């Protein structure tokens, strides 16, 4: 007993100490606002501990294939040009027509009255439209139509039929 009783000490109140003044009653409007704040805090605590349960509706799939959703695609904004100089045109009208063909059969085409046709060896990559434009630029004549074939030696031959108003012998003598 003695051991336990010696440890417990009770102090008497001081004689000169005054009691703390009593708090005044807050107006009822403040208590309502305080109540709302308290309830809001309790709801936030509950949401953070338990999590917010919402009923989620499952999306109805109308197709068996999955299509990746379309995301933001920004337009290209290059910092420097990838090509410093534009590429040179490989087939101009001088490169398209290599030379006129002067074989016996080609000369027969020129000399005949009704054929009105010139024969050229042209670049293999040139098409009929390019050949027509090249003849117009180099010889100042208008071609009615162009027939082409690739010879067994790999060169392309073009038969250029001129319009009937032109004299083929004058054109052949020019160049």
Buried (B, 14 or more C-beta within 10 A) or exposed (E): EEEEEEEEEEEEEEEEEEEEEEEEEEEEEEEEEEEEEEEEEEEEEEEEEEEEEEEEEEEEEEEEEEEEEEEEEEEEEEEEEEEEEEEEEEBEBEBBBBEBBEEEEBEEBBEEEEBBBBBBBBBEEBEBEBBBBBBBBBBEBEBBEBEBEEEEEEBBBBBBBBEEEBEBEEBBEEE
